[in-house]
Amino acid sequence: MRDKPFGLQIWVIMTAFLIFITGIITVVLVSYVSVDVLINLIRLLVILSIVNICIAKFISTKITEPLRYLEKKVRKIASKEWEDPIFLDRGDEFGKLASSINMMQESLKKMEMEEEVFLQSVSHDLKTPIMVIHSYSQALADKVYLNDSFEETVAVIIKEAKSLEKKVEKLLYLNSLDYILERTSEFKQMNIKTVLENLVERFSMVHGRVTIQPDLVDLYVWGNEEELTVALENILENNMRYAATTIWITASVVWEHAKERVEILLENDGPPIEAGSFDQLFNHFYKGKNGKFGLGLFITKKIIQFHEGEVNAENKGSRVAFKISLPQAAK
């Protein structure tokens, strides 16, 4: 019966109950009344049973009517046929279910719109370096050089190719991130100082215009070292992009949520973050002032949250600060 319509189930149960009661009454009266009276009673009970069966059918139909209505609406939502909010003027469970479905529909509509904008903008973001590479390659074929320099023209192509490669890598990494994070067997105790020192050394060699000043001590966390390195690298890369002259990195132990946690603070002397951007900064749909999407910061947030940590940004006086908090592991 469980695979049958709910209305049919209610009708069958009510009908079976009424027939059962009718049978009990008939059996009890057999010993006390004459045959003629019994026949008349049986006829009356049969009529009443038929009436009761019809009533049971009507009741089951009325009970399941809002369910059938909601089912049609949910099927349309599943097909992304967005409609006006469901109106069900009821204060019972059906009314609450309709309100929940309305909330779900609004969330799905918003998500679909954000994803559409995101995909369009990412496509445009990827198309730009492709167009530059194509144009400069055609120029090389025509022997037309930037500033009459073959080397400068090739350098532009190489730069745009690296930019395109980096963007594609982030998109592919984001697509596989959930699977990567599930590999908890690769979790181990790691020294945050060592990870940050390696990143500082690497970035200092590539980006000479910005000075990085680390102030680190040996602090340990438990997690996937490769993925946490990616998270910290994305934050440092963001600081490097906007810093005017200097980036400060510190790590310390703080007391949060009744536990000792490792707090990593990255600060730069770049322009302050807009006041209305803090909540959206780590959202992969967020588009910055330069028209680029913050996939790196979104990846960082996802990795940190998976490790039961927190990440946020704030303006601190003349500096912009990114704070990462992770559970501390025993040495």
C-alpha positions as CSV (number, residue, x, y, z in Angstrom):
1,M,0.0,0.0,0.0
2,R,2.9,2.4,0.6
3,D,3.5,2.8,-3.1
4,K,-0.2,3.7,-3.7
5,P,-1.5,7.3,-3.7
6,F,-2.0,8.7,-0.2
7,G,-5.6,9.5,-0.9
8,L,-6.3,5.9,-1.8
9,Q,-4.5,4.7,1.4
10,I,-6.8,6.9,3.6
11,W,-9.9,5.7,1.7
12,V,-9.0,2.0,2.0
13,I,-8.2,2.4,5.8
14,M,-11.5,4.2,6.5
15,T,-13.5,1.9,4.4
16,A,-12.0,-1.2,6.0
17,F,-12.7,0.3,9.5
18,L,-16.4,1.0,8.6
19,I,-16.9,-2.5,7.2
20,F,-15.3,-4.0,10.3
21,I,-17.6,-2.0,12.6
22,T,-20.6,-3.1,10.5
23,G,-19.6,-6.7,10.7
24,I,-19.2,-6.5,14.5
25,I,-22.7,-5.0,14.9
26,T,-24.2,-7.6,12.7
27,V,-22.6,-10.5,14.6
28,V,-23.8,-9.0,18.0
29,L,-27.4,-8.5,16.9
30,V,-27.8,-12.0,15.4
31,S,-28.6,-13.5,18.8
32,Y,-31.1,-10.8,19.9
33,V,-33.4,-10.0,17.0
34,S,-35.7,-11.9,14.7
35,V,-34.7,-12.8,11.1
36,D,-36.9,-10.1,9.6
37,V,-35.6,-7.4,11.8
38,L,-32.0,-8.7,11.2
39,I,-32.5,-8.5,7.4
40,N,-33.8,-5.0,7.7
41,L,-30.9,-4.0,10.0
42,I,-28.4,-5.6,7.5
43,R,-30.0,-3.6,4.7
44,L,-29.7,-0.4,6.8
45,L,-26.1,-1.2,7.7
46,V,-25.3,-1.8,4.0
47,I,-26.8,1.5,3.0
48,L,-24.9,3.2,5.8
49,S,-21.7,1.5,4.8
50,I,-22.1,2.7,1.2
51,V,-22.8,6.2,2.5
52,N,-19.8,6.0,4.8
53,I,-17.6,4.8,2.0
54,C,-18.6,7.8,-0.1
55,I,-17.9,10.1,2.8
56,A,-14.5,8.4,3.3
57,K,-13.7,9.0,-0.3
58,F,-14.7,12.7,-0.1
59,I,-12.7,13.1,3.1
60,S,-9.6,11.5,1.6
61,T,-9.9,13.6,-1.5
62,K,-10.1,16.8,0.6
63,I,-7.2,15.9,2.7
64,T,-4.9,15.1,-0.2
65,E,-6.1,18.0,-2.4
66,P,-3.4,20.5,-1.0
67,L,-0.8,17.8,-1.4
68,R,-1.7,17.3,-5.1
69,Y,-1.6,21.1,-5.5
70,L,1.9,21.3,-3.9
71,E,3.1,18.4,-5.9
72,K,2.3,20.1,-9.2
73,K,4.1,23.3,-8.0
74,V,7.2,21.4,-6.9
75,R,7.4,19.6,-10.2
76,K,7.4,22.9,-12.0
77,I,10.1,24.2,-9.7
78,A,12.1,21.1,-10.4
79,S,11.9,21.9,-14.1
80,K,12.9,25.5,-13.3
81,E,9.5,26.9,-14.3
82,W,9.5,29.7,-11.8
83,E,6.0,30.9,-10.9
84,D,4.4,33.4,-8.4
85,P,4.7,32.3,-4.8
86,I,2.4,29.5,-3.7
87,F,-0.7,30.8,-2.0
88,L,-2.2,28.3,0.5
89,D,-4.3,30.1,3.1
90,R,-3.8,27.6,5.8
91,G,-2.2,27.7,9.2
92,D,-1.6,23.9,9.5
93,E,1.3,21.8,8.3
94,F,0.3,22.2,4.6
95,G,0.5,26.0,5.0
96,K,3.9,25.7,6.6
97,L,5.1,23.4,3.8
98,A,3.9,25.9,1.2
99,S,5.9,28.7,2.9
100,S,9.0,26.5,3.0
101,I,8.5,25.7,-0.7
102,N,8.2,29.4,-1.5
103,M,11.5,30.0,0.4
104,M,13.2,27.2,-1.5
105,Q,11.9,28.6,-4.9
106,E,13.3,32.1,-4.1
107,S,16.7,30.6,-3.1
108,L,16.8,28.5,-6.3
109,K,15.8,31.5,-8.5
110,K,18.5,33.7,-6.9
111,M,21.1,30.9,-7.2
112,E,20.3,30.4,-10.9
113,M,20.5,34.1,-11.6
114,E,23.9,34.3,-9.8
115,E,25.2,31.3,-11.6
116,E,24.2,32.7,-14.9
117,V,25.9,36.0,-14.3
118,F,28.9,34.1,-12.9
119,L,29.3,31.9,-16.0
120,Q,28.8,34.8,-18.4
121,S,31.4,36.9,-16.6
122,V,33.9,34.0,-16.3
123,S,33.5,33.2,-20.0
124,H,34.2,36.9,-20.7
125,D,37.2,36.8,-18.3
126,L,38.6,33.7,-20.1
127,K,37.9,35.2,-23.5
128,T,40.0,38.3,-22.9
129,P,43.4,36.6,-22.7
130,I,42.4,34.3,-25.6
131,M,41.6,37.4,-27.8
132,V,44.9,39.0,-26.8
133,I,46.9,35.9,-27.6
134,H,45.1,35.5,-30.9
135,S,45.7,39.2,-31.9
136,Y,49.4,39.2,-31.0
137,S,49.9,35.8,-32.6
138,Q,48.4,37.2,-35.8
139,A,50.6,40.2,-35.5
140,L,53.6,38.0,-35.3
141,A,52.5,36.2,-38.4
142,D,52.1,39.5,-40.2
143,K,55.5,40.6,-38.8
144,V,53.9,43.5,-36.9
145,Y,55.6,43.9,-33.5
146,L,54.7,45.8,-30.3
147,N,57.0,48.8,-30.1
148,D,58.8,47.3,-33.1
149,S,60.1,44.6,-30.7
150,F,59.7,40.9,-31.4
151,E,60.6,40.1,-27.8
152,E,58.0,42.4,-26.3
153,T,55.3,41.0,-28.5
154,V,56.2,37.4,-27.4
155,A,56.4,38.5,-23.8
156,V,52.8,39.7,-23.9
157,I,51.6,36.4,-25.4
158,I,53.5,34.5,-22.7
159,K,52.0,36.7,-20.0
160,E,48.4,36.3,-21.2
161,A,48.9,32.5,-21.7
162,K,50.1,32.2,-18.0
163,S,47.1,34.3,-16.9
164,L,44.7,32.0,-18.9
165,E,46.4,28.9,-17.5
166,K,46.0,30.2,-13.9
167,K,42.3,30.9,-14.4
168,V,41.5,27.5,-15.9
169,E,43.5,25.8,-13.1
170,K,41.4,27.6,-10.5
171,L,38.1,26.6,-12.2
172,L,39.2,23.0,-12.5
173,Y,40.4,23.0,-8.9
174,L,37.1,24.4,-7.7
175,N,35.2,21.7,-9.6
176,S,37.2,18.9,-7.8
177,L,37.6,20.6,-4.4
178,D,34.8,18.7,-2.7
179,Y,36.3,15.4,-3.7
180,I,39.8,16.5,-2.6
181,L,38.7,17.6,0.8
182,E,36.9,14.3,1.5
183,R,40.3,12.5,1.5
184,T,40.7,12.8,5.3
185,S,43.2,10.0,5.3
186,E,45.8,12.7,4.1
187,F,45.2,14.7,7.2
188,K,48.3,15.2,9.4
189,Q,49.8,17.5,12.0
190,M,51.5,20.4,10.3
191,N,53.6,23.4,11.4
192,I,51.9,26.7,10.2
193,K,55.2,28.5,10.5
194,T,56.9,26.2,8.0
195,V,54.1,26.5,5.5
196,L,54.0,30.3,5.7
197,E,57.8,30.6,5.5
198,N,57.8,28.6,2.3
199,L,55.1,30.8,0.8
200,V,56.9,34.0,1.8
201,E,60.1,32.8,0.2
202,R,58.3,31.8,-3.0
203,F,56.4,35.1,-3.3
204,S,59.4,37.3,-2.4
205,M,61.3,35.8,-5.3
206,V,58.5,36.6,-7.8
207,H,57.1,39.8,-6.5
208,G,60.1,42.1,-5.6
209,R,58.1,45.3,-5.4
210,V,56.3,44.3,-2.1
211,T,58.2,43.6,1.1
212,I,56.8,40.7,3.2
213,Q,57.5,41.0,7.0
214,P,56.7,37.7,8.8
215,D,56.6,37.4,12.6
216,L,56.0,33.6,13.1
217,V,56.4,31.0,15.8
218,D,56.0,27.2,15.8
219,L,52.2,26.5,15.8
220,Y,50.5,23.3,14.8
221,V,47.2,22.5,13.2
222,W,45.6,19.2,12.0
223,G,44.6,19.0,8.4
224,N,45.5,18.5,4.7
225,E,48.7,20.4,4.3
226,E,48.4,20.7,0.5
227,E,45.0,22.2,0.6
228,L,45.7,24.5,3.6
229,T,48.7,25.7,1.6
230,V,46.4,26.6,-1.3
231,A,44.1,28.5,1.1
232,L,47.0,30.5,2.5
233,E,48.5,31.0,-0.9
234,N,45.3,32.5,-2.2
235,I,45.1,35.0,0.7
236,L,48.7,36.0,0.3
237,E,48.3,36.4,-3.5
238,N,45.3,38.7,-2.8
239,N,47.4,40.8,-0.4
240,M,50.2,40.9,-2.9
241,R,47.9,42.2,-5.6
242,Y,46.7,45.2,-3.6
243,A,49.5,46.0,-1.2
244,A,51.3,49.3,-1.9
245,T,54.7,48.4,-0.3
246,T,54.4,46.0,2.6
247,I,52.6,42.8,3.8
248,W,52.7,41.8,7.5
249,I,52.2,38.2,8.5
250,T,51.8,37.1,12.2
251,A,50.7,33.8,13.8
252,S,49.6,33.4,17.4
253,V,47.5,31.4,19.8
254,V,44.1,32.9,20.9
255,W,41.3,31.6,23.0
256,E,38.1,31.2,21.0
257,H,35.0,29.1,21.5
258,A,36.4,27.8,24.8
259,K,39.4,26.4,22.9
260,E,42.9,27.4,21.9
261,R,43.1,28.3,18.3
262,V,45.8,29.3,15.9
263,E,45.2,32.8,14.5
264,I,47.0,33.8,11.3
265,L,46.8,37.5,10.4
266,L,47.8,38.9,7.0
267,E,47.8,42.7,6.6
268,N,48.7,45.0,3.8
269,D,48.9,48.7,3.2
270,G,46.7,48.8,0.2
271,P,43.4,50.6,-0.4
272,P,40.7,49.8,2.1
273,I,37.9,47.3,1.3
274,E,34.5,48.9,0.5
275,A,32.2,48.8,3.5
276,G,29.5,46.9,1.7
277,S,31.8,44.2,0.4
278,F,32.8,42.3,3.5
279,D,29.9,39.8,3.5
280,Q,30.4,39.0,-0.2
281,L,34.2,39.1,-0.4
282,F,34.5,35.3,-0.1
283,N,31.6,34.5,-2.4
284,H,32.5,33.0,-5.8
285,F,29.8,35.2,-7.3
286,Y,31.4,38.4,-6.0
287,K,32.8,40.7,-8.6
288,G,35.5,43.1,-7.4
289,K,36.3,46.6,-8.6
290,N,38.6,45.3,-11.3
291,G,35.7,43.2,-12.7
292,K,37.2,39.9,-11.7
293,F,35.6,37.2,-9.6
294,G,37.1,36.1,-6.3
295,L,37.5,32.4,-7.0
296,G,40.7,32.3,-4.9
297,L,39.1,33.7,-1.8
298,F,36.0,31.5,-2.2
299,I,38.3,28.4,-2.4
300,T,40.1,29.6,0.7
301,K,36.9,30.0,2.6
302,K,35.7,26.5,1.6
303,I,39.0,24.9,2.6
304,I,39.2,26.7,6.0
305,Q,35.6,26.0,6.9
306,F,36.2,22.3,6.1
307,H,39.0,22.4,8.6
308,E,36.6,23.8,11.2
309,G,38.1,27.2,10.8
310,E,37.0,30.8,10.1
311,V,38.3,33.4,7.7
312,N,37.2,37.1,7.4
313,A,38.5,40.5,6.3
314,E,38.4,43.9,7.8
315,N,39.9,47.4,7.6
316,K,42.2,48.1,10.5
317,G,43.2,51.7,10.5
318,S,45.5,52.2,7.5
319,R,45.7,48.5,6.8
320,V,43.6,45.8,5.3
321,A,43.6,42.6,7.4
322,F,42.7,39.0,6.6
323,K,42.3,36.8,9.7
324,I,42.3,33.0,9.6
325,S,41.4,31.0,12.7
326,L,42.1,27.2,12.9
327,P,41.8,24.7,15.8
328,Q,45.2,24.1,17.4
329,A,46.7,20.6,17.4
330,A,48.8,19.2,20.2
331,K,52.6,19.1,19.4
